[in-house]
Amino acid sequence: MTEGAIAAGCRVFAGYPITPATDIAEYMSKRLPQVGGYYMQAEDELAGMHMCAGASLGGLKAMTATSGPGFTLMHDAYGWAITNEIPLVVVDAMRVGPISGITGAPGQGEFYVARYCSHGGNIETIVLSPNSVQESFWLTIDAFNLAERFRTVVTILTDQVISDMFEDLFLPRDYAELGGIVVPRRHNLTMPFYPLNSDAMDVPPNIVGKGTGVCVSAYTHTEEGYDIEAMEAQWAQTYRLVNKIRHHREEILRYEAVGLEDAEVIAVAYGAASRTVKTGVLEARRRGVKAGFLRLISLWPFADELFGRDARYLVCELNYDGQLVREVMRAAPDKRKVHFMGKSGELHTVAEVAAALEGVARRDRIPELPYIWTEVR
């Protein structure tokens, strides 16, 4: 992720160390000065988020990284950055919870936290999730591109497994070769900065940096950024903030699908959990089960359209409470055909996934396995 950020043009990192995201901060503290960038050790996660937002307003691409406890501390700054349309990338390396949990065990408990990441609501978010070291490089570039394209905060949800993993990583010889891939920071002096006219373009160009003065506020504001208590402005601001994401869902959607053509039961997963789940699907197919695999790479906006087929679904998550599964149940034609396979603190095994797929395909209960629930109420 750090090299992906550098390749995307990130030149500022500010954050507070927390396992399992500390490696990102440590690497950036060494790497950024080599490319003319800046590393700042913040007093806490909220301050780090605000530092990055300020750097972005100054014209530099910025990123911060944290884990669950720090992620919640950032949320006031999240809403502020999204409302003021500040391009920014945040990495959340999830660990098992609740609260501080176990620092060295993976979890996927921030699926909804990343979506509803600020009090007050009235926002849409972009959330991505890689499942390998190599994909982390390219998806981080992707995150910066989306942040610039939509003038918003983009969250990368990773986890302890991916954060601490060692794998081969193939990098371009020269990041300058990525010029056609990386979206540059635009400096367009067109006003207004926060158009409230619903007929205006839904994603106005940036005017931050290069000596341009911009007013930023946590309150409902005018087109120039000044506070205002008018319901017309509140409605217009909310309408554009939400719909600049919703109107471009197809541009944001990313996923991996295997064997869906004849699938009668589809395993759904994301992040590190998807690695063993995919292998479990292949093992189930070897046993004669018509199983498919669907990995969500973009988590939000949620891809309802991927769950329209009349099949059975086995949603595999690294949590007990069932989060992704609730969205699948909402989007699927028949929620009674959606099954949940949760696990906390460790990955599902290939054998567990294959056995569960066999059970779902036979329309039996999923075999009783340790740490696995079979229903969501």
ABEGO torsion letter per residue (X at the ends): XAAAAAAAGBABBBBBBBOAAAAAAAAAAAAAAAAGBBBBBBABAAAAAAAAAAAAAAGBBBBBBBBAAAAAAAAAAAAAAAAAGBBBBBBBBBBBOBEAEBAABBBBAAAAAAABABBGEGBBBBBBBBABAAAAAAAAAAAAAAAAAAGBBBBBBBBAAAAABBBBBBBBABAAAAAAABBBBBBBABOBABBABAABBABBBBABEGGBBBBBBABBBBAAGBBBBBAAAAAAAAAAAAAAAAAAAAAABBBBBBGAAABABBBBBBEAAAAAAAAAAAAAAAAGBBBBBBBBABAOBBBAAAAABBBBBBBBBBBAAGAAAAAAAAABABAAABBBBBBBGBBBBAAAAAAAAAAAAAGBBBBBBBGBBABBX
